[in-house]
Amino acid sequence: MFFWGTAFRATAIGAGHASPTVFSALRALPATLALLLAVAASGARLPSDRRMLILGAISGPLVVSLTFEGIAVATKLAGAGNAAVLINTAPFFAVVFASAIFAQRTSRTTLGGLVIGFAGVVVMVSSQLGATSSVGQTALGMFIALAAAAGFAVGALITGHAAARDPRLDMLGFTTLQYIVGSLLLIALAAIFGDVGGTDWSSPALLGSVAWVALGSSAAASVCFNLALRRIPATRATGWQFLAPVVAVVVEAARGNAPGLATVIGMALAIAGVAIVSLGGVELAASER
């Protein structure tokens, strides 16, 4: 969540020098190369089992291509506040899909924590809601944000399912496979729709923001999240996303932009929501024993 939370500022900087599609591709490609180097250096293995290859190939476009592109485009069309709120509906999609597809039971405590955490995110970004001028663009951006949230939730559930089916699954290798598939799709989209010629390739700000979101907010964050999915259900892991906006607020405060009272209240609600979601997971595990 630290890496994902710090991506907001870096993305805002990079978006001023490249189109959303190009920036998404620039975010994914170095992350993929870094993961491949990590696999080679650590002796990790890419999946070889046919089923795991299929699961990685399906989840890659969801957690990489759709998520990166959805965040970038939704922020541009609907505004940062609207995008941040709707992207953080992923935990709710995870609960719905987990129940519908895998028949997983979610405790009332966890559901309550999700509601409280999401309310905190809404309060935190409430000052930015509706900040765009075009109703049509805003509606399209909000739809894209919801699609990205749903796609990420499905991808997280697939990753958790893969880890549960094969306890020996190399998560670094599986994450790398997801990035290979996802980055190839983003590169193709950037070449066709990305306005590559309009990118300010010489900008140090663009290079710096790409370096951070690629290595930190993409590669490192995805490996950490996928490792968490080996130990806790996706419905709980995605609930921790409510902390990402909290980290973003802390980053802005460190830059001299002190948060207002509403933002502080929202941060407290988001943190409380995550704590309750974790407590719900503990209670569910205890009841299963």
VMD Tcl script that draws the C-alpha trace (Angstrom):
set ca {
  {0.00 0.00 0.00}
  {2.98 2.28 0.54}
  {4.10 1.76 -3.05}
  {0.59 2.15 -4.45}
  {-0.11 5.24 -2.36}
  {3.03 7.01 -3.54}
  {2.07 6.34 -7.17}
  {-0.54 9.12 -7.18}
  {1.98 11.95 -7.09}
  {4.33 10.29 -9.59}
  {1.45 9.58 -11.99}
  {0.25 13.17 -11.78}
  {3.75 14.34 -12.74}
  {4.20 11.85 -15.56}
  {0.73 12.47 -17.02}
  {1.82 15.99 -17.91}
  {4.46 14.67 -20.31}
  {2.78 11.64 -21.93}
  {-0.67 10.37 -22.85}
  {-2.33 7.99 -20.37}
  {-1.76 5.00 -22.66}
  {1.91 5.78 -23.25}
  {2.47 6.41 -19.55}
  {0.80 3.08 -18.70}
  {3.06 1.27 -21.16}
  {6.12 3.06 -19.79}
  {5.05 2.00 -16.31}
  {4.65 -1.67 -17.27}
  {7.66 -2.29 -19.53}
  {10.49 -1.39 -17.09}
  {8.62 -3.23 -14.34}
  {8.55 -6.35 -16.52}
  {12.26 -6.09 -17.28}
  {13.03 -5.62 -13.58}
  {10.96 -8.68 -12.69}
  {12.71 -10.78 -15.34}
  {16.07 -9.73 -13.89}
  {14.84 -10.61 -10.40}
  {13.73 -14.03 -11.63}
  {17.12 -14.68 -13.23}
  {19.09 -13.44 -10.22}
  {17.06 -15.29 -7.59}
  {16.65 -18.57 -9.40}
  {12.87 -18.18 -9.42}
  {10.82 -19.97 -12.08}
  {8.15 -18.87 -14.49}
  {5.12 -21.17 -14.36}
  {5.45 -24.28 -16.52}
  {2.21 -26.01 -15.60}
  {-0.39 -25.47 -18.30}
  {-3.12 -24.46 -15.86}
  {-0.89 -21.87 -14.18}
  {0.16 -20.50 -17.56}
  {-3.49 -20.02 -18.47}
  {-4.32 -18.38 -15.13}
  {-1.33 -16.04 -15.48}
  {-2.24 -15.17 -19.06}
  {-5.83 -14.36 -18.05}
  {-5.02 -12.39 -14.90}
  {-2.13 -10.41 -16.45}
  {-4.29 -8.15 -18.65}
  {-6.62 -7.59 -15.69}
  {-4.11 -6.64 -12.96}
  {-1.65 -4.91 -15.29}
  {-3.15 -3.69 -18.58}
  {-6.69 -2.82 -17.48}
  {-5.66 -1.55 -14.05}
  {-2.83 0.72 -15.24}
  {-4.77 2.04 -18.21}
  {-7.94 2.42 -16.17}
  {-6.24 4.48 -13.48}
  {-4.52 6.77 -15.99}
  {-7.51 7.33 -18.29}
  {-10.09 7.62 -15.50}
  {-7.98 10.23 -13.71}
  {-7.73 12.28 -16.91}
  {-11.43 12.06 -17.80}
  {-13.19 12.00 -14.43}
  {-10.69 13.74 -12.17}
  {-8.43 12.36 -9.46}
  {-11.14 12.35 -6.77}
  {-13.75 10.47 -8.78}
  {-11.15 8.00 -10.04}
  {-9.72 7.39 -6.56}
  {-13.16 6.66 -5.10}
  {-14.27 4.31 -7.88}
  {-10.94 2.47 -8.17}
  {-11.33 1.69 -4.48}
  {-14.54 -0.24 -5.13}
  {-12.29 -3.24 -5.93}
  {-12.76 -4.77 -2.43}
  {-16.53 -4.84 -2.96}
  {-16.17 -6.48 -6.37}
  {-13.83 -9.01 -4.77}
  {-16.45 -9.93 -2.17}
  {-19.22 -10.26 -4.80}
  {-17.13 -12.30 -7.22}
  {-15.68 -14.49 -4.46}
  {-19.18 -15.34 -3.34}
  {-20.53 -15.90 -6.86}
  {-17.58 -17.79 -8.36}
  {-15.85 -19.52 -5.45}
  {-18.73 -19.63 -2.95}
  {-16.53 -17.94 -0.34}
  {-18.25 -16.69 2.80}
  {-17.54 -13.15 4.01}
  {-18.17 -12.27 7.65}
  {-20.37 -9.34 8.64}
  {-17.41 -7.80 10.40}
  {-15.43 -7.79 7.16}
  {-18.34 -6.28 5.22}
  {-18.71 -3.60 7.87}
  {-15.00 -2.82 7.65}
  {-15.23 -2.50 3.88}
  {-18.07 -0.01 4.15}
  {-16.28 2.06 6.80}
  {-13.00 2.02 4.84}
  {-14.69 3.05 1.61}
  {-16.54 5.84 3.43}
  {-13.17 7.09 4.61}
  {-11.85 7.17 1.03}
  {-14.93 9.16 -0.08}
  {-14.45 11.67 2.73}
  {-10.73 12.01 1.95}
  {-11.25 12.91 -1.70}
  {-14.64 14.64 -1.38}
  {-13.16 18.04 -2.24}
  {-12.18 16.77 -5.69}
  {-15.43 15.02 -6.59}
  {-17.13 16.43 -9.66}
  {-14.08 18.53 -10.51}
  {-14.32 17.96 -14.25}
  {-16.34 20.08 -16.67}
  {-17.71 17.62 -19.24}
  {-20.53 15.38 -18.06}
  {-19.90 12.91 -20.88}
  {-16.17 12.66 -20.15}
  {-16.83 12.31 -16.43}
  {-19.33 9.50 -16.99}
  {-16.93 7.67 -19.32}
  {-14.06 8.09 -16.88}
  {-16.18 6.78 -14.00}
  {-17.21 3.75 -16.05}
  {-13.55 3.03 -16.90}
  {-12.58 3.33 -13.23}
  {-15.30 0.85 -12.24}
  {-14.19 -1.53 -15.00}
  {-10.59 -1.31 -13.77}
  {-11.68 -1.97 -10.18}
  {-13.72 -4.98 -11.23}
  {-10.90 -6.29 -13.41}
  {-8.35 -5.96 -10.62}
  {-10.67 -7.77 -8.21}
  {-11.08 -10.67 -10.64}
  {-7.32 -10.77 -11.25}
  {-6.64 -10.83 -7.51}
  {-9.12 -13.68 -7.03}
  {-7.49 -15.64 -9.87}
  {-4.05 -15.10 -8.34}
  {-5.29 -16.21 -4.92}
  {-6.92 -19.27 -6.50}
  {-3.67 -20.17 -8.28}
  {-1.68 -19.88 -5.05}
  {-4.21 -22.03 -3.19}
  {-4.18 -24.76 -5.85}
  {-0.39 -24.98 -5.96}
  {1.37 -24.23 -2.64}
  {4.71 -24.54 -4.46}
  {3.80 -21.87 -7.01}
  {6.66 -19.38 -7.39}
  {4.86 -16.05 -6.87}
  {7.72 -14.00 -8.30}
  {7.60 -16.08 -11.46}
  {3.80 -15.92 -11.60}
  {3.84 -12.13 -11.16}
  {6.45 -11.85 -13.92}
  {4.23 -13.85 -16.26}
  {1.34 -11.50 -15.52}
  {3.55 -8.52 -16.37}
  {4.87 -10.06 -19.59}
  {1.35 -10.56 -20.91}
  {0.02 -7.26 -19.55}
  {2.92 -5.10 -20.77}
  {2.82 -6.58 -24.28}
  {-0.84 -5.60 -24.52}
  {-0.13 -2.08 -23.25}
  {2.75 -1.63 -25.71}
  {0.43 -2.59 -28.56}
  {-2.24 -0.16 -27.34}
  {0.33 2.63 -26.98}
  {1.62 2.07 -30.51}
  {-1.89 2.26 -31.96}
  {-3.70 4.80 -29.76}
  {-1.07 6.39 -27.54}
  {0.14 9.47 -29.46}
  {3.74 8.37 -28.99}
  {4.99 11.37 -30.98}
  {3.48 13.77 -28.46}
  {5.50 12.34 -25.57}
  {8.14 14.60 -24.01}
  {10.86 11.95 -23.99}
  {13.57 14.36 -22.79}
  {11.73 15.36 -19.63}
  {13.58 14.36 -16.43}
  {10.26 14.58 -14.61}
  {8.76 11.93 -16.90}
  {11.75 9.63 -16.52}
  {11.77 10.03 -12.75}
  {8.06 9.36 -12.36}
  {8.25 6.34 -14.66}
  {11.17 4.93 -12.69}
  {9.25 5.16 -9.43}
  {5.90 3.80 -10.60}
  {7.57 1.04 -12.63}
  {10.00 -0.28 -10.01}
  {8.18 0.62 -6.82}
  {4.46 1.06 -7.47}
  {4.31 -1.73 -10.05}
  {6.98 -4.42 -9.75}
  {7.65 -4.33 -6.00}
  {4.02 -3.61 -5.07}
  {2.66 -6.44 -7.22}
  {5.12 -8.98 -5.82}
  {4.22 -7.94 -2.26}
  {0.50 -8.10 -2.97}
  {0.70 -11.49 -4.67}
  {2.75 -12.86 -1.78}
  {0.02 -11.63 0.56}
  {-2.56 -13.49 -1.53}
  {-0.76 -16.71 -0.65}
  {-1.52 -16.12 3.04}
  {-4.85 -14.25 3.16}
  {-8.00 -14.29 0.99}
  {-8.33 -11.75 -1.83}
  {-11.38 -10.24 -0.13}
  {-9.18 -9.25 2.82}
  {-6.10 -8.33 0.81}
  {-8.00 -5.94 -1.48}
  {-9.53 -4.28 1.59}
  {-6.08 -2.94 2.40}
  {-6.37 -0.73 -0.72}
  {-8.16 1.80 1.46}
  {-4.74 2.65 2.91}
  {-3.33 3.73 -0.46}
  {-5.12 7.14 -0.42}
  {-3.97 7.57 3.19}
  {-0.36 7.17 2.05}
  {-1.02 9.65 -0.77}
  {-2.29 12.22 1.74}
  {0.78 11.69 3.93}
  {3.01 12.24 0.88}
  {1.24 15.52 0.14}
  {1.55 16.57 3.78}
  {5.29 15.90 3.62}
  {5.44 18.21 0.59}
  {3.85 21.00 2.63}
  {0.20 20.46 1.67}
  {-1.32 19.90 5.09}
  {-4.62 17.97 5.04}
  {-7.84 19.57 6.22}
  {-10.11 18.27 8.96}
  {-12.31 16.28 6.56}
  {-9.25 14.56 5.10}
  {-7.96 13.64 8.55}
  {-11.38 12.20 9.47}
  {-11.39 10.23 6.21}
  {-7.92 8.88 6.95}
  {-9.07 7.72 10.38}
  {-12.10 5.97 8.87}
  {-9.99 4.27 6.20}
  {-7.50 2.99 8.77}
  {-10.33 1.81 11.02}
  {-11.93 0.02 8.07}
  {-8.74 -1.88 7.27}
  {-8.36 -2.85 10.93}
  {-11.93 -4.16 11.02}
  {-11.46 -6.10 7.76}
  {-8.41 -7.79 9.27}
  {-10.33 -8.52 12.47}
  {-13.13 -10.04 10.42}
  {-10.64 -12.37 8.76}
  {-9.33 -13.49 12.15}
  {-12.85 -14.17 13.41}
  {-13.73 -16.16 10.29}
  {-10.59 -18.29 10.62}
  {-11.38 -18.95 14.27}
  {-14.93 -20.02 13.48}
  {-13.69 -22.40 10.76}
  {-11.43 -24.14 13.31}
}
mol new
graphics top color blue
foreach p $ca { graphics top sphere $p radius 0.5 }
foreach p [lrange $ca 0 end-1] q [lrange $ca 1 end] { graphics top cylinder $p $q radius 0.2 }
display resetview
